[in-house]
Amino acid sequence: MSEELKEKIFSQKQAHTKQEDELWSHVSQKDLLHMSEQAEAFAESEKEDVAEPEMQLDFSFLEFAKEASDAETLKQPEAKTVQDQSEPENTPKQEELKESAPGPEESVSEQEEPEESTPELESTPEAEEKPAEPKKSKKELRAQEAKKREEEARQELIADEEAFQKKLHSKRVRNFILNGVMLVSTAVFFVCAVELGVYFYQSMRYQASMEDLRESIGGGISEDANLRIESQTQENGDVLIFPDEEVYDVLAATKNENLGETWREQYATLVEKNADCFGYIEIPGTVLSYPVMFTPEDYMYYLNKNIDKEKEKRGLPFMDEATKIGESQNYIIYGHNMNDTTAFGSLKEYLSKSYYEEHKYIYFNTAVSEGVYEIMAVVKTKIYNVEDQCFKYHKYGGVLTKSEFKTYVSEMTKASVYKTGVTAEWGDELLTLSTCNRYTENGRLVIVAKRIA
């Protein structure tokens, strides 16, 4: 073989060696080991699940490394042969490349050294106590992930079911409450409707019975009198003189004279109906036209009873317990304030002065007298407690002293809601109507009138 051919072969081997050295300089033994482990893991996963080749590794470098290793094996004897024949001097550049490029022996040494010196591979007590967990296959990881997702979906379904049940429970409770409210409202409405119906039925029945009673006494006590009270002209001593003397004679102005024949017949009819009947009261132009009852032993007996002594919430007007027939200076009569204006329910209209102007006079006949009374005061007051220091109008009924009479007239005139211009003096006969008023607790509305005929 010629020298020229040898030199050419040697230069080619040198170039191949340089290329191999450069390759090994870039691929460390640790990297080869790591990639080898990946290749083994991948091979195992491929055996378990061949159908899904999701991860593909590039093993071309292993073939290249194998070729390089084979070339190195072949290179060594040939290099010896070439060195035996001729040993060319290495240039400085070649020396640097040889020193920097690791050979197969150097690679092995590098592989062994990290195993001894690398902290990650050094054995520690913790590492000995805790053995490394075996790596899970791809199929196991997918199964674990699927199980996790299934559990999350199940928990979500449970949460949705709980929310739905809670919402359903709330809806049921709400519907139950609404149904209960509707049921109660319906029951209340039904009860109120029944009560209202009963109330109006009783009102109509009461008014019908009072109308029958008025018819039995000739339509009331003010129809035949026909007094022209507004035409009163003068006062002659203790006797009032009216233009119509005939009417005046019929009324029998003083309690000591005999009653007129008309009232005798009317009163007899009332007494035949009920012996507790004391008299009859009427305000012309209003619904107030009733018999007045008197039971001294129980003066409130007719508070809730009718003339037949049957239970009746409207009751009948009744006299104060201090009443003395034919002797009282102040007759006090009590009655209910009903919303349907029955009993004394119409008296609240007197809070309006215009109503007073149209209904000034009250007719009140008793067993011993027939009288016409002019309203002098309309008072809003109340029933006070026993210990209260105030004026108590209900204590001034029946027979009064002169001082008591003047005190009563003064206090009631002063408390009147408006001025009427009418006053009273000692010797006059007073009539007081008292009923409830809701303007305050235990409120009362009191009408005070003076007898003028």
ABEGO torsion letter per residue (X at the ends): XBAAAAAAAAAAAAAAAAAAAAAAAABBAAAAAAAAAAAAAAAAAAAABAABBABBBBAAAAAAAAAAAAAAAAAAAAAAAAAAABBBBBBAAAAAAAAABBBAAAAAAAAAAAAAABAAABBBAAAAABBBBBBBBAAAAAAAAAAAAAAAAAAAAAAAAAAAAAAAAAAAAAAAAAAAAAAAAAAAAAAAAAAAAAAAAAAAAAAAAAAAAAAAAGGEAAAAAGBBAAABABBBEABBBBABAAAAAAAGABAABBBBAAAAAAAAAAAAABAABABBBBBBGBABBBBBBBBAABAAAAAABBAAGBBBAAEBBBBBAABBBGABABBBBBBBBBAAGBEAAAAAAAABAAAAAABABBBBBBAABBBBBBBABBBBBBBBBAABBBBBAAAABEBBBAAAAAAAAAAAAAABABBAGBBBBBGBBBBBBBBBBAABBGBBBBBBBBBAX
